Amino acid sequence: MPRFLTLIRIDEKNAPAEGPSPELQERMGKLLEEITKAGVMLDTAGLTPTSDGTRVTWEGGRLSVTDGPFTETKEVIGGCSISQCKDKAEAIEWTKRFLSLHEEYWTITAEVRQIAEG
C-alpha cells in the first residue's frame, strides 16, 4: 500500500498563542487513536515554532544558514504525518477529518503527497 506524507501548514501569526484548546487536543487524540487502530497512521508529530527553527539554503553554489523566526513566511509547517492508505483518496479523507476537528478561528492548509517508493 502506498505511503503518504501530510504537511500541516498554519499561519503562526493567527494561531492561538496558547496552542490547541484542551477540547481540540481531546478530539485529535480520539481521531489519532482511530487512525492508528485502522492501521493507517505510521507516524505523526507537531513541530516547534519557527522561532526555534533554522533554514539551510543552497543557492548559487553557496550555503546560507538563517535562524528563525521566518517573518517573510505567512504559512509554516506546524506538523506532519506519515500514513499508509489504499490510495490518495483515503489519505485525503483522513486529512479532511483531522482539519474538521479544529475550531473555526484556525486557518490550516494540509498538503497530501504520496511518498515515492524505490
Secondary structure, DSSP 8 states (H G I E B T S, - for coil): --EEEEEEEEETTTS-TT-S-HHHHHHHHHHHHHHHHTT-EEEEEE---GGG-EEEEEETTEEEEEES--TT-SEEEEEEEEEE-SSHHHHHHHHHHHHHTS-TT--EEEEEEE----
